[in-house]
Amino acid sequence: MTVREMTIEDYEGVYALWMSIKGFAIRSLDDSREGVGRFLRRNPDMSVVALEEGKIVGSILCGHDGRRGCLYHVCVHENYRMRGIGKTMVVHCMEALEKEGVSKVSLIAFTQNDIGNAFWKEIGWTKREDLNYYDFVLNHKNIVNFNQ
């Protein structure tokens, strides 16, 4: 197994991985080839893929805002789980963030993602109980409606 930086050339393999995972949620704009390309350009050398025999079996989109890092779409194909791939990818991302001077990393795991939540707990991440997470879909119509 090899973990390396993700490039836009990996998009089709990463997208196929995302689609193979039951319950995996993607967004048409942010997770399109163009959206992922924009993210990778904004956060160079941060995101990773895991390969086994040339096939993408894991991936993480990783970035930061200069203050806090964030992991998105952390996944390992179900046939390759429990082999340390997820942890190896997370460590790779954490080391990349540390090189950038980022000292705190966060992520979102859906409450119904039992496998993911067990993974984060197992590798020592802390579940926050003291805050609420809010979303706002940013598009022109929503901005105009919000401003009225």
Secondary structure in CASP SS format (residue, H / E / C, confidence):
PFRMAT SS
TARGET T0000
AUTHOR 0000-0000-0000
METHOD secondary structure of the structure
MODEL  1
M C 1.00
T E 1.00
V E 1.00
R E 1.00
E E 1.00
M C 1.00
T C 1.00
I H 1.00
E H 1.00
D H 1.00
Y H 1.00
E H 1.00
G H 1.00
V H 1.00
Y H 1.00
A H 1.00
L H 1.00
W H 1.00
M H 1.00
S H 1.00
I C 1.00
K C 1.00
G C 1.00
F C 1.00
A C 1.00
I C 1.00
R C 1.00
S C 1.00
L C 1.00
D C 1.00
D C 1.00
S C 1.00
R H 1.00
E H 1.00
G H 1.00
V H 1.00
G H 1.00
R H 1.00
F H 1.00
L H 1.00
R H 1.00
R H 1.00
N C 1.00
P C 1.00
D C 1.00
M C 1.00
S C 1.00
V E 1.00
V E 1.00
A E 1.00
L E 1.00
E E 1.00
E C 1.00
G C 1.00
K E 1.00
I E 1.00
V E 1.00
G E 1.00
S E 1.00
I E 1.00
L E 1.00
C E 1.00
G E 1.00
H E 1.00
D C 1.00
G C 1.00
R C 1.00
R C 1.00
G E 1.00
C E 1.00
L E 1.00
Y E 1.00
H E 1.00
V E 1.00
C E 1.00
V E 1.00
H C 1.00
E H 1.00
N H 1.00
Y H 1.00
R C 1.00
M C 1.00
R C 1.00
G C 1.00
I H 1.00
G H 1.00
K H 1.00
T H 1.00
M H 1.00
V H 1.00
V H 1.00
H H 1.00
C H 1.00
M H 1.00
E H 1.00
A H 1.00
L H 1.00
E H 1.00
K H 1.00
E C 1.00
G C 1.00
V C 1.00
S C 1.00
K C 1.00
V E 1.00
S E 1.00
L E 1.00
I C 1.00
A C 1.00
F C 1.00
T C 1.00
Q C 1.00
N C 1.00
D H 1.00
I H 1.00
G H 1.00
N H 1.00
A H 1.00
F H 1.00
W H 1.00
K H 1.00
E H 1.00
I C 1.00
G C 1.00
W C 1.00
T C 1.00
K C 1.00
R C 1.00
E C 1.00
D C 1.00
L C 1.00
N C 1.00
Y C 1.00
Y C 1.00
D C 1.00
F C 1.00
V C 1.00
L C 1.00
N C 1.00
H H 1.00
K H 1.00
N H 1.00
I H 1.00
V H 1.00
N H 1.00
F H 1.00
N H 1.00
Q C 1.00
END
